[in-house]
Amino acid sequence: MKKFIIILLGVLLFSLAWFLFIKEYDYQFRFRANHSPAMVQQELKKIESYSIFDSEPAISYQQTDGYDALKQTLEFGDRELDLLWELENQKDTATNISLNVASGEKIKNRLALLNPFSKSEYIDSLENSFLKFGKELLIKQSAYKVQVIDSIVYSPALDCICKPAEDIKVENKAMQMVRDIGYLEDFQIAHRLKLTGYPFVKIRAWDQEAGTIDYNFCFPVNLAQNIRPNTFIEFQQFPATTSLKAIYNGNYRSSDLAWHELLSEAKNRDLKTSNLPLEIFWNNPKTGGEALSWKAEIFMPVKPEN
């Protein structure tokens, strides 16, 4: 019996030491989100845009591990929170999220957790914040849909007039398109060009770490005419390419969520891709309407399967 008690005390002391001094994170929260981990991860990267904290945090550190995890450090003045998001796919329609949280006051917060006679304000505050986050996330996710087409397809071959843009933040793509569409419309009207399809964007470069893109915003037209480009407008020809395809419904400001869904699909199917998607926009946002009814076709070039 004495030996058993000594062993038990040793185990308890070791467990206590591990919890207080070694364990990396203080606490874990679990909740569920819609859509796949690829899209959920992109929403998590914008956590500072959610109204879940008393003061808006700054993201001082962010690192991804594929689409299954995300590490972040949030700064609130002189206070920090370290977050590890672990994302588990649930049949492509939902994601189970495990959120691990640690703060700079590790010992104090963990001792508070061990005290059965008092509530931890730290944990209560975090729980309220992330419960609110989970609700806000579901509301945001209800505003868009992404459907990946199972088979590999060909993107359309396109002749077009284009307005280039460089070093644009991905989240500012739609805003930049609004600024540039006048150049394309003026050229089209001045030369009496008839559109042969829907307006589109072809990504030329994508720096995922910096979150910036270079792209051509284009109107497909018949170039077999006696016209010349000008200072702002270029002529481009894009050949058909084997691609993975997704249908995106929602505000075009968030259509890049479908890019990540297609990259995740390419990885799962062991397909090589250029990471340079083509987006074809079926609706004109100027006409208004419910954003969920807007449609875009997204093509991600891939090499054919062997």
Phi and psi in degrees as GROMACS dihedral restraints (atoms count N, CA, C in turn):
[ dihedral_restraints ]
;  ai    aj    ak    al  type     phi  dphi    fc
    3     4     5     6     1   -61.4    20    10
    4     5     6     7     1   -42.2    20    10
    6     7     8     9     1   -64.6    20    10
    7     8     9    10     1   -40.7    20    10
    9    10    11    12     1   -62.0    20    10
   10    11    12    13     1   -43.0    20    10
   12    13    14    15     1   -64.4    20    10
   13    14    15    16     1   -41.1    20    10
   15    16    17    18     1   -62.3    20    10
   16    17    18    19     1   -44.0    20    10
   18    19    20    21     1   -63.2    20    10
   19    20    21    22     1   -43.2    20    10
   21    22    23    24     1   -62.8    20    10
   22    23    24    25     1   -43.3    20    10
   24    25    26    27     1   -63.9    20    10
   25    26    27    28     1   -38.9    20    10
   27    28    29    30     1   -62.3    20    10
   28    29    30    31     1   -42.7    20    10
   30    31    32    33     1   -64.2    20    10
   31    32    33    34     1   -43.5    20    10
   33    34    35    36     1   -63.5    20    10
   34    35    36    37     1   -42.7    20    10
   36    37    38    39     1   -65.6    20    10
   37    38    39    40     1   -41.0    20    10
   39    40    41    42     1   -64.4    20    10
   40    41    42    43     1   -43.8    20    10
   42    43    44    45     1   -61.6    20    10
   43    44    45    46     1   -41.6    20    10
   45    46    47    48     1   -64.8    20    10
   46    47    48    49     1   -43.8    20    10
   48    49    50    51     1   -63.4    20    10
   49    50    51    52     1   -40.9    20    10
   51    52    53    54     1   -63.0    20    10
   52    53    54    55     1   -44.0    20    10
   54    55    56    57     1   -66.6    20    10
   55    56    57    58     1   -39.8    20    10
   57    58    59    60     1   -81.0    20    10
   58    59    60    61     1   -36.2    20    10
   60    61    62    63     1  -118.1    20    10
   61    62    63    64     1   -23.8    20    10
   63    64    65    66     1  -108.5    20    10
   64    65    66    67     1   -43.1    20    10
   66    67    68    69     1   -52.1    20    10
   67    68    69    70     1   130.7    20    10
   69    70    71    72     1   -73.7    20    10
   70    71    72    73     1   -38.0    20    10
   72    73    74    75     1  -118.1    20    10
   73    74    75    76     1   148.0    20    10
   75    76    77    78     1   -76.8    20    10
   76    77    78    79     1   -42.3    20    10
   78    79    80    81     1  -151.3    20    10
   79    80    81    82     1   158.2    20    10
   81    82    83    84     1  -128.9    20    10
   82    83    84    85     1   135.4    20    10
   84    85    86    87     1  -116.2    20    10
   85    86    87    88     1   148.1    20    10
   87    88    89    90     1  -129.0    20    10
   88    89    90    91     1   136.0    20    10
   90    91    92    93     1  -156.8    20    10
   91    92    93    94     1   178.3    20    10
   93    94    95    96     1  -121.7    20    10
   94    95    96    97     1   144.1    20    10
   96    97    98    99     1  -130.0    20    10
   97    98    99   100     1   158.9    20    10
   99   100   101   102     1   -80.7    20    10
  100   101   102   103     1   165.4    20    10
  102   103   104   105     1    71.8    20    10
  103   104   105   106     1  -179.1    20    10
  105   106   107   108     1   -87.2    20    10
  106   107   108   109     1   165.3    20    10
  108   109   110   111     1   -55.9    20    10
  109   110   111   112     1   -33.9    20    10
  111   112   113   114     1   -59.1    20    10
  112   113   114   115     1   -44.3    20    10
  114   115   116   117     1   -79.3    20    10
  115   116   117   118     1   -36.9    20    10
  117   118   119   120     1   -60.6    20    10
  118   119   120   121     1   -41.9    20    10
  120   121   122   123     1   -59.3    20    10
  121   122   123   124     1   -38.6    20    10
  123   124   125   126     1   -66.4    20    10
  124   125   126   127     1   -35.2    20    10
  126   127   128   129     1   -67.6    20    10
  127   128   129   130     1   -39.4    20    10
  129   130   131   132     1   -63.8    20    10
  130   131   132   133     1   -31.5    20    10
  132   133   134   135     1   -64.7    20    10
  133   134   135   136     1   -17.3    20    10
  135   136   137   138     1  -104.9    20    10
  136   137   138   139     1    29.8    20    10
  138   139   140   141     1   -59.6    20    10
  139   140   141   142     1   -26.5    20    10
  141   142   143   144     1   -68.0    20    10
  142   143   144   145     1   -17.1    20    10
  144   145   146   147     1   -84.4    20    10
  145   146   147   148     1    -7.0    20    10
  147   148   149   150     1   -89.2    20    10
  148   149   150   151     1   145.4    20    10
  150   151   152   153     1   -93.1    20    10
  151   152   153   154     1    63.2    20    10
  153   154   155   156     1  -109.6    20    10
  154   155   156   157     1   -12.9    20    10
  156   157   158   159     1  -113.8    20    10
  157   158   159   160     1   160.8    20    10
  159   160   161   162     1   -64.3    20    10
  160   161   162   163     1   -34.2    20    10
  162   163   164   165     1  -130.9    20    10
  163   164   165   166     1   149.2    20    10
  165   166   167   168     1   -72.7    20    10
  166   167   168   169     1   126.3    20    10
  168   169   170   171     1   -83.3    20    10
  169   170   171   172     1   162.5    20    10
  171   172   173   174     1  -111.2    20    10
  172   173   174   175     1   135.6    20    10
  174   175   176   177     1   -85.5    20    10
  175   176   177   178     1   110.7    20    10
  177   178   179   180     1   -95.5    20    10
  178   179   180   181     1   -14.5    20    10
  180   181   182   183     1  -152.6    20    10
  181   182   183   184     1   138.7    20    10
  183   184   185   186     1  -152.8    20    10
  184   185   186   187     1   128.5    20    10
  186   187   188   189     1  -144.2    20    10
  187   188   189   190     1   133.9    20    10
  189   190   191   192     1  -106.4    20    10
  190   191   192   193     1   156.4    20    10
  192   193   194   195     1  -128.9    20    10
  193   194   195   196     1    86.4    20    10
  195   196   197   198     1    61.8    20    10
  196   197   198   199     1  -141.8    20    10
  198   199   200   201     1  -109.9    20    10
  199   200   201   202     1    15.3    20    10
  201   202   203   204     1   -99.4    20    10
  202   203   204   205     1   -12.5    20    10
  204   205   206   207     1  -155.4    20    10
  205   206   207   208     1   159.7    20    10
  207   208   209   210     1  -150.3    20    10
  208   209   210   211     1   128.4    20    10
  210   211   212   213     1  -106.8    20    10
  211   212   213   214     1   138.1    20    10
  213   214   215   216     1  -140.6    20    10
  214   215   216   217     1   151.4    20    10
  216   217   218   219     1  -123.0    20    10
  217   218   219   220     1   122.6    20    10
  219   220   221   222     1  -104.4    20    10
  220   221   222   223     1   133.4    20    10
  222   223   224   225     1  -107.6    20    10
  223   224   225   226     1   130.1    20    10
  225   226   227   228     1  -121.4    20    10
  226   227   228   229     1    80.2    20    10
  228   229   230   231     1    66.8    20    10
  229   230   231   232     1  -115.9    20    10
  231   232   233   234     1   -95.8    20    10
  232   233   234   235     1    10.8    20    10
  234   235   236   237     1  -113.9    20    10
  235   236   237   238     1   144.5    20    10
  237   238   239   240     1  -129.2    20    10
  238   239   240   241     1   151.6    20    10
  240   241   242   243     1  -127.6    20    10
  241   242   243   244     1   131.0    20    10
  243   244   245   246     1  -100.8    20    10
  244   245   246   247     1   127.7    20    10
  246   247   248   249     1  -121.4    20    10
  247   248   249   250     1   138.9    20    10
  249   250   251   252     1  -124.9    20    10
  250   251   252   253     1   112.6    20    10
  252   253   254   255     1   -96.0    20    10
  253   254   255   256     1   125.8    20    10
  255   256   257   258     1  -113.9    20    10
  256   257   258   259     1   126.3    20    10
  258   259   260   261     1  -116.1    20    10
  259   260   261   262     1   124.3    20    10
  261   262   263   264     1  -117.5    20    10
  262   263   264   265     1   121.4    20    10
  264   265   266   267     1   -70.3    20    10
  265   266   267   268     1   139.1    20    10
  267   268   269   270     1  -125.5    20    10
  268   269   270   271     1    81.6    20    10
  270   271   272   273     1    57.5    20    10
  271   272   273   274     1    33.8    20    10
  273   274   275   276     1    66.5    20    10
  274   275   276   277     1    -2.4    20    10
  276   277   278   279     1  -106.9    20    10
  277   278   279   280     1   -11.5    20    10
  279   280   281   282     1  -157.8    20    10
  280   281   282   283     1   163.6    20    10
  282   283   284   285     1  -134.2    20    10
  283   284   285   286     1   129.5    20    10
  285   286   287   288     1   -85.4    20    10
  286   287   288   289     1   127.0    20    10
  288   289   290   291     1  -110.8    20    10
  289   290   291   292     1   127.6    20    10
  291   292   293   294     1  -111.9    20    10
  292   293   294   295     1   119.6    20    10
  294   295   296   297     1  -109.6    20    10
  295   296   297   298     1   118.3    20    10
  297   298   299   300     1  -102.2    20    10
  298   299   300   301     1   132.1    20    10
  300   301   302   303     1  -126.4    20    10
  301   302   303   304     1   136.6    20    10
  303   304   305   306     1  -138.2    20    10
  304   305   306   307     1   149.6    20    10
  306   307   308   309     1  -124.5    20    10
  307   308   309   310     1   176.3    20    10
  309   310   311   312     1   -73.3    20    10
  310   311   312   313     1   -15.4    20    10
  312   313   314   315     1  -104.2    20    10
  313   314   315   316     1    60.4    20    10
  315   316   317   318     1   -59.4    20    10
  316   317   318   319     1   -53.0    20    10
  318   319   320   321     1   -63.4    20    10
  319   320   321   322     1   -46.7    20    10
  321   322   323   324     1   -58.6    20    10
  322   323   324   325     1   -46.6    20    10
  324   325   326   327     1   -68.5    20    10
  325   326   327   328     1   -35.9    20    10
  327   328   329   330     1   -75.6    20    10
  328   329   330   331     1   -32.6    20    10
  330   331   332   333     1   -65.4    20    10
  331   332   333   334     1   -37.8    20    10
  333   334   335   336     1   -63.4    20    10
  334   335   336   337     1   -36.3    20    10
  336   337   338   339     1   -65.3    20    10
  337   338   339   340     1   -32.9    20    10
  339   340   341   342     1   -79.5    20    10
  340   341   342   343     1   -15.3    20    10
  342   343   344   345     1   -81.1    20    10
  343   344   345   346     1   111.8    20    10
  345   346   347   348     1   -77.7    20    10
  346   347   348   349     1    -8.3    20    10
  348   349   350   351     1  -101.5    20    10
  349   350   351   352     1     1.1    20    10
  351   352   353   354     1  -145.2    20    10
  352   353   354   355     1   152.8    20    10
  354   355   356   357     1   -84.8    20    10
  355   356   357   358     1   149.4    20    10
  357   358   359   360     1   -93.2    20    10
  358   359   360   361     1   112.9    20    10
  360   361   362   363     1   -61.4    20    10
  361   362   363   364     1   -34.7    20    10
  363   364   365   366     1   -58.9    20    10
  364   365   366   367     1   -52.1    20    10
  366   367   368   369     1   -68.2    20    10
  367   368   369   370     1   -41.4    20    10
  369   370   371   372     1   -59.7    20    10
  370   371   372   373     1   -42.4    20    10
  372   373   374   375     1   -65.5    20    10
  373   374   375   376     1   -45.2    20    10
  375   376   377   378     1   -62.9    20    10
  376   377   378   379     1   -44.1    20    10
  378   379   380   381     1   -60.1    20    10
  379   380   381   382     1   -43.9    20    10
  381   382   383   384     1   -63.6    20    10
  382   383   384   385     1   -41.3    20    10
  384   385   386   387     1   -64.5    20    10
  385   386   387   388     1   -46.8    20    10
  387   388   389   390     1   -80.7    20    10
  388   389   390   391     1   -22.6    20    10
  390   391   392   393     1   -64.9    20    10
  391   392   393   394     1   -42.0    20    10
  393   394   395   396     1   -65.1    20    10
  394   395   396   397     1   -39.8    20    10
  396   397   398   399     1   -60.0    20    10
  397   398   399   400     1   -46.1    20    10
  399   400   401   402     1   -57.9    20    10
  400   401   402   403     1   -39.2    20    10
  402   403   404   405     1   -69.2    20    10
  403   404   405   406     1   -43.0    20    10
  405   406   407   408     1   -65.1    20    10
  406   407   408   409     1   -38.0    20    10
  408   409   410   411     1   -61.6    20    10
  409   410   411   412     1   -44.5    20    10
  411   412   413   414     1   -63.2    20    10
  412   413   414   415     1   -36.7    20    10
  414   415   416   417     1   -65.0    20    10
  415   416   417   418     1   -45.5    20    10
  417   418   419   420     1   -62.4    20    10
  418   419   420   421     1   -41.0    20    10
  420   421   422   423     1   -70.5    20    10
  421   422   423   424     1   -20.3    20    10
  423   424   425   426     1   -74.2    20    10
  424   425   426   427     1    -8.6    20    10
  426   427   428   429     1   -92.0    20    10
  427   428   429   430     1     0.0    20    10
  429   430   431   432     1  -150.9    20    10
  430   431   432   433     1   159.7    20    10
  432   433   434   435     1  -138.0    20    10
  433   434   435   436     1   146.8    20    10
  435   436   437   438     1  -133.9    20    10
  436   437   438   439     1   126.6    20    10
  438   439   440   441     1  -122.5    20    10
  439   440   441   442     1   120.7    20    10
  441   442   443   444     1   -89.9    20    10
  442   443   444   445     1   130.4    20    10
  444   445   446   447     1   -78.6    20    10
  445   446   447   448     1   132.7    20    10
  447   448   449   450     1   -63.9    20    10
  448   449   450   451     1   -43.0    20    10
  450   451   452   453     1   -86.0    20    10
  451   452   453   454     1   156.5    20    10
  453   454   455   456     1   -77.7    20    10
  454   455   456   457     1   135.1    20    10
  456   457   458   459     1  -125.7    20    10
  457   458   459   460     1   177.4    20    10
  459   460   461   462     1  -104.1    20    10
  460   461   462   463     1   131.4    20    10
  462   463   464   465     1   -71.2    20    10
  463   464   465   466     1   155.5    20    10
  465   466   467   468     1   -70.2    20    10
  466   467   468   469     1   147.6    20    10
  468   469   470   471     1   -80.2    20    10
  469   470   471   472     1   134.7    20    10
  471   472   473   474     1  -134.7    20    10
  472   473   474   475     1   129.8    20    10
  474   475   476   477     1  -102.9    20    10
  475   476   477   478     1   135.6    20    10
  477   478   479   480     1  -158.9    20    10
  478   479   480   481     1   162.3    20    10
  480   481   482   483     1  -101.4    20    10
  481   482   483   484     1   138.0    20    10
  483   484   485   486     1  -134.7    20    10
  484   485   486   487     1   148.1    20    10
  486   487   488   489     1  -112.8    20    10
  487   488   489   490     1   109.8    20    10
  489   490   491   492     1   -71.5    20    10
  490   491   492   493     1   153.6    20    10
  492   493   494   495     1  -143.7    20    10
  493   494   495   496     1   142.4    20    10
  495   496   497   498     1  -130.5    20    10
  496   497   498   499     1   148.8    20    10
  498   499   500   501     1    53.7    20    10
  499   500   501   502     1    48.5    20    10
  501   502   503   504     1  -100.5    20    10
  502   503   504   505     1   132.9    20    10
  504   505   506   507     1   -61.3    20    10
  505   506   507   508     1   137.5    20    10
  507   508   509   510     1   -55.3    20    10
  508   509   510   511     1   -41.6    20    10
  510   511   512   513     1   -70.5    20    10
  511   512   513   514     1   -11.5    20    10
  513   514   515   516     1  -101.9    20    10
  514   515   516   517     1     5.9    20    10
  516   517   518   519     1   -57.6    20    10
  517   518   519   520     1   -50.2    20    10
  519   520   521   522     1   -62.5    20    10
  520   521   522   523     1   -39.4    20    10
  522   523   524   525     1   -63.8    20    10
  523   524   525   526     1   -40.9    20    10
  525   526   527   528     1   -66.7    20    10
  526   527   528   529     1   -35.9    20    10
  528   529   530   531     1   -62.1    20    10
  529   530   531   532     1   -39.6    20    10
  531   532   533   534     1   -62.0    20    10
  532   533   534   535     1   -39.7    20    10
  534   535   536   537     1   -66.4    20    10
  535   536   537   538     1   -35.1    20    10
  537   538   539   540     1   -93.0    20    10
  538   539   540   541     1   -15.8    20    10
  540   541   542   543     1   -62.9    20    10
  541   542   543   544     1   -28.1    20    10
  543   544   545   546     1   -60.8    20    10
  544   545   546   547     1   -37.2    20    10
  546   547   548   549     1   -61.0    20    10
  547   548   549   550     1   -43.7    20    10
  549   550   551   552     1   -69.1    20    10
  550   551   552   553     1   -42.9    20    10
  552   553   554   555     1   -64.6    20    10
  553   554   555   556     1   -42.3    20    10
  555   556   557   558     1   -62.9    20    10
  556   557   558   559     1   -42.1    20    10
  558   559   560   561     1   -66.2    20    10
  559   560   561   562     1   -43.0    20    10
  561   562   563   564     1   -60.4    20    10
  562   563   564   565     1   -46.1    20    10
  564   565   566   567     1   -68.5    20    10
  565   566   567   568     1   -43.6    20    10
  567   568   569   570     1   -61.5    20    10
  568   569   570   571     1   -33.2    20    10
  570   571   572   573     1  -105.4    20    10
  571   572   573   574     1     9.2    20    10
  573   574   575   576     1    52.6    20    10
  574   575   576   577     1    47.8    20    10
  576   577   578   579     1   -88.5    20    10
  577   578   579   580     1   140.0    20    10
  579   580   581   582     1  -100.4    20    10
  580   581   582   583     1   129.3    20    10
  582   583   584   585     1   -66.1    20    10
  583   584   585   586     1   138.1    20    10
  585   586   587   588     1  -103.6    20    10
  586   587   588   589     1     5.0    20    10
  588   589   590   591     1  -176.9    20    10
  589   590   591   592     1  -165.5    20    10
  591   592   593   594     1   -87.6    20    10
  592   593   594   595     1   151.8    20    10
  594   595   596   597     1   -57.9    20    10
  595   596   597   598     1   151.6    20    10
  597   598   599   600     1  -150.6    20    10
  598   599   600   601     1   165.3    20    10
  600   601   602   603     1  -122.1    20    10
  601   602   603   604     1   131.6    20    10
  603   604   605   606     1  -114.2    20    10
  604   605   606   607     1   117.6    20    10
  606   607   608   609     1   -74.7    20    10
  607   608   609   610     1   130.2    20    10
  609   610   611   612     1  -100.7    20    10
  610   611   612   613     1   -29.1    20    10
  612   613   614   615     1  -154.2    20    10
  613   614   615   616     1   143.6    20    10
  615   616   617   618     1  -141.5    20    10
  616   617   618   619     1   109.4    20    10
  618   619   620   621     1   -95.0    20    10
  619   620   621   622     1    98.2    20    10
  621   622   623   624     1   -68.5    20    10
  622   623   624   625     1   -32.7    20    10
  624   625   626   627     1   -66.4    20    10
  625   626   627   628     1   -44.1    20    10
  627   628   629   630     1   -84.0    20    10
  628   629   630   631     1   -16.1    20    10
  630   631   632   633     1    71.5    20    10
  631   632   633   634     1    33.2    20    10
  633   634   635   636     1  -122.7    20    10
  634   635   636   637     1   156.9    20    10
  636   637   638   639     1  -139.0    20    10
  637   638   639   640     1   152.8    20    10
  639   640   641   642     1  -110.7    20    10
  640   641   642   643     1   139.6    20    10
  642   643   644   645     1  -154.5    20    10
  643   644   645   646     1   166.9    20    10
  645   646   647   648     1  -111.5    20    10
  646   647   648   649     1   125.5    20    10
  648   649   650   651     1   -97.5    20    10
  649   650   651   652     1   122.6    20    10
  651   652   653   654     1  -134.1    20    10
  652   653   654   655     1   152.2    20    10
  654   655   656   657     1  -110.7    20    10
  655   656   657   658     1   125.2    20    10
  657   658   659   660     1   -75.1    20    10
  658   659   660   661     1   127.1    20    10
  660   661   662   663     1  -143.2    20    10
  661   662   663   664     1   171.9    20    10
  663   664   665   666     1   -86.8    20    10
  664   665   666   667     1   112.2    20    10
  666   667   668   669     1   -85.7    20    10
  667   668   669   670     1    -2.5    20    10
  669   670   671   672     1   -79.6    20    10
  670   671   672   673     1    57.7    20    10
  672   673   674   675     1  -140.6    20    10
  673   674   675   676     1   165.0    20    10
  675   676   677   678     1   -84.3    20    10
  676   677   678   679     1    71.9    20    10
  678   679   680   681     1  -130.2    20    10
  679   680   681   682     1   158.5    20    10
  681   682   683   684     1  -130.6    20    10
  682   683   684   685     1   147.4    20    10
  684   685   686   687     1   -68.4    20    10
  685   686   687   688     1   167.0    20    10
  687   688   689   690     1  -126.2    20    10
  688   689   690   691     1  -164.0    20    10
  690   691   692   693     1   -59.6    20    10
  691   692   693   694     1   -34.9    20    10
  693   694   695   696     1  -101.8    20    10
  694   695   696   697     1   -27.3    20    10
  696   697   698   699     1  -105.5    20    10
  697   698   699   700     1   132.4    20    10
  699   700   701   702     1  -111.0    20    10
  700   701   702   703     1   156.3    20    10
  702   703   704   705     1  -101.4    20    10
  703   704   705   706     1   134.9    20    10
  705   706   707   708     1  -136.2    20    10
  706   707   708   709     1   151.5    20    10
  708   709   710   711     1  -129.2    20    10
  709   710   711   712     1   122.2    20    10
  711   712   713   714     1  -112.2    20    10
  712   713   714   715     1   120.2    20    10
  714   715   716   717     1   -74.7    20    10
  715   716   717   718     1   160.6    20    10
  717   718   719   720     1   -68.1    20    10
  718   719   720   721     1   140.3    20    10
  720   721   722   723     1  -133.5    20    10
  721   722   723   724     1   147.6    20    10
  723   724   725   726     1   -65.1    20    10
  724   725   726   727     1   133.2    20    10
  726   727   728   729     1  -148.8    20    10
  727   728   729   730     1   155.2    20    10
  729   730   731   732     1   -85.8    20    10
  730   731   732   733     1   145.6    20    10
  732   733   734   735     1  -127.5    20    10
  733   734   735   736     1   142.8    20    10
  735   736   737   738     1  -132.7    20    10
  736   737   738   739     1   149.6    20    10
  738   739   740   741     1  -103.9    20    10
  739   740   741   742     1   122.9    20    10
  741   742   743   744     1  -108.9    20    10
  742   743   744   745     1   131.6    20    10
  744   745   746   747     1  -121.2    20    10
  745   746   747   748     1   125.3    20    10
  747   748   749   750     1   147.0    20    10
  748   749   750   751     1  -178.0    20    10
  750   751   752   753     1   -62.5    20    10
  751   752   753   754     1   133.5    20    10
  753   754   755   756     1   -66.0    20    10
  754   755   756   757     1   -12.5    20    10
  756   757   758   759     1   -62.8    20    10
  757   758   759   760     1   -23.8    20    10
  759   760   761   762     1  -111.6    20    10
  760   761   762   763     1    15.3    20    10
  762   763   764   765     1   -65.8    20    10
  763   764   765   766     1   -19.0    20    10
  765   766   767   768     1   -65.8    20    10
  766   767   768   769     1   -15.7    20    10
  768   769   770   771     1   -58.0    20    10
  769   770   771   772     1   -35.5    20    10
  771   772   773   774     1   -68.6    20    10
  772   773   774   775     1   -28.3    20    10
  774   775   776   777     1   -60.0    20    10
  775   776   777   778     1   -46.1    20    10
  777   778   779   780     1   -68.0    20    10
  778   779   780   781     1   -34.4    20    10
  780   781   782   783     1   -62.9    20    10
  781   782   783   784     1   -40.2    20    10
  783   784   785   786     1   -71.8    20    10
  784   785   786   787     1   -36.6    20    10
  786   787   788   789     1   -63.5    20    10
  787   788   789   790     1   -40.5    20    10
  789   790   791   792     1   -63.7    20    10
  790   791   792   793     1   -41.3    20    10
  792   793   794   795     1   -63.9    20    10
  793   794   795   796     1   -41.7    20    10
  795   796   797   798     1   -62.5    20    10
  796   797   798   799     1   -41.6    20    10
  798   799   800   801     1   -63.7    20    10
  799   800   801   802     1   -43.7    20    10
  801   802   803   804     1   -63.4    20    10
  802   803   804   805     1   -30.4    20    10
  804   805   806   807     1   -98.8    20    10
  805   806   807   808     1     6.9    20    10
  807   808   809   810     1    56.9    20    10
  808   809   810   811     1    45.7    20    10
  810   811   812   813     1  -107.5    20    10
  811   812   813   814     1   136.9    20    10
  813   814   815   816     1   -83.6    20    10
  814   815   816   817     1   139.4    20    10
  816   817   818   819     1  -136.5    20    10
  817   818   819   820     1   154.9    20    10
  819   820   821   822     1   -81.6    20    10
  820   821   822   823     1   -11.1    20    10
  822   823   824   825     1    63.9    20    10
  823   824   825   826     1    23.4    20    10
  825   826   827   828     1  -121.8    20    10
  826   827   828   829     1    84.2    20    10
  828   829   830   831     1   -73.0    20    10
  829   830   831   832     1   162.4    20    10
  831   832   833   834     1  -117.5    20    10
  832   833   834   835     1   129.7    20    10
  834   835   836   837     1  -118.0    20    10
  835   836   837   838     1   125.6    20    10
  837   838   839   840     1  -112.4    20    10
  838   839   840   841     1   123.4    20    10
  840   841   842   843     1  -102.0    20    10
  841   842   843   844     1   117.2    20    10
  843   844   845   846     1   -83.5    20    10
  844   845   846   847     1   -17.7    20    10
  846   847   848   849     1  -121.0    20    10
  847   848   849   850     1   152.2    20    10
  849   850   851   852     1  -100.4    20    10
  850   851   852   853     1   109.9    20    10
  852   853   854   855     1   -57.1    20    10
  853   854   855   856     1   -21.9    20    10
  855   856   857   858     1   -62.9    20    10
  856   857   858   859     1   -26.7    20    10
  858   859   860   861     1   -81.9    20    10
  859   860   861   862     1    -5.7    20    10
  861   862   863   864     1    75.4    20    10
  862   863   864   865     1  -148.3    20    10
  864   865   866   867     1    94.0    20    10
  865   866   867   868     1   168.9    20    10
  867   868   869   870     1   -66.4    20    10
  868   869   870   871     1   122.6    20    10
  870   871   872   873     1   -59.8    20    10
  871   872   873   874     1   -31.2    20    10
  873   874   875   876     1   -65.6    20    10
  874   875   876   877     1   -16.5    20    10
  876   877   878   879     1   -88.9    20    10
  877   878   879   880     1    -9.6    20    10
  879   880   881   882     1   -70.7    20    10
  880   881   882   883     1   146.4    20    10
  882   883   884   885     1  -129.1    20    10
  883   884   885   886     1   139.3    20    10
  885   886   887   888     1  -136.2    20    10
  886   887   888   889     1   139.5    20    10
  888   889   890   891     1   -96.7    20    10
  889   890   891   892     1   127.7    20    10
  891   892   893   894     1  -114.3    20    10
  892   893   894   895     1   125.4    20    10
  894   895   896   897     1  -115.6    20    10
  895   896   897   898     1   126.7    20    10
  897   898   899   900     1  -112.7    20    10
  898   899   900   901     1   110.3    20    10
  900   901   902   903     1   -59.5    20    10
  901   902   903   904     1   135.2    20    10
  903   904   905   906     1  -139.0    20    10
  904   905   906   907     1   158.8    20    10
  906   907   908   909     1   -81.7    20    10
  907   908   909   910     1   139.9    20    10
  909   910   911   912     1   -58.7    20    10
  910   911   912   913     1   151.0    20    10
  912   913   914   915     1   -68.6    20    10
  913   914   915   916     1   145.6    20    10
